[in-house]
Amino acid sequence: MSQSFEAAHRHCQSLQDALSRFRRHSLHQIAQWGTHLAAILPVGGRLLAAGNGGSAAQAQHLTAELVGRYQRERPAYSAIALHAETSSVTAIGNDYGFDHVYARQVAAHGRPGDVLVLLSTSGRSGNLLAAAETGRAAGLRVWAMTGPRPNPLAAAADEAVCIDADSTATVQEAHLLAVHLLCESLDAAGPPSPAPAVPVRGARLRPGDPV
């Protein structure tokens, strides 16, 4: 058996073990989060999300599923990936320092009752800790997805889903599953919605036609 095959086997086993623990200990938490989002997003609530590196990609994946759709048709929901605001991130980082790139955006965009989702494999990123503190002070509900407990971000959040795995890659892979399950729970808890009317390309719209 080659070393590369053994490494791949260990990676798969690590993910399988982490998901088994996630299923036992955190699945109910994700379902509750989905139910909460189903209550606030359709009535004007907003979700803000942020992360660093691979976790930034996971956060942006979540917001894309909410603004677009996961599986079933529904209205578009307000969701912003803070790290994707490149001009804001670079301006804030230049003027105030990297630890403030998310906190200042949370202060600008967040409203009481909104949700802030912060993803971090280590749970120790200064910019996410500052965002969590700012979010809670502003009345947002702060959720964290992190690696193993204990870590500062899980402690700073209102609620946290912590993946018990040693590998950064395994934590991120489990976070992707958590993102999909969160969207699935939201779809299951939300009211059904008919598919939106899509205008035919080239057709002329009349006043009052849906767009």
Disulfide bonds with the S-S distance in Angstrom:
none
